[in-house]
């Protein structure tokens, strides 16, 4: 399936929708999966694991509407 045909949803971990068990896992188990996959991705990149703190993370926050993408999700 092409990525543009996939659907995504982002919900707060405290939202009742986050307890949706479609993956057959609890929220804690899904978070552990993300952690494990992230560590594997860093290892595969061959780059050193970042040593900065959360407050120093290099991020850029942008609204979907500002990116010129679809806004009807």
Helices and strands as residue ranges (DSSP letters): G 3-5, G 16-19, H 27-45, G 54-56, G 64-67
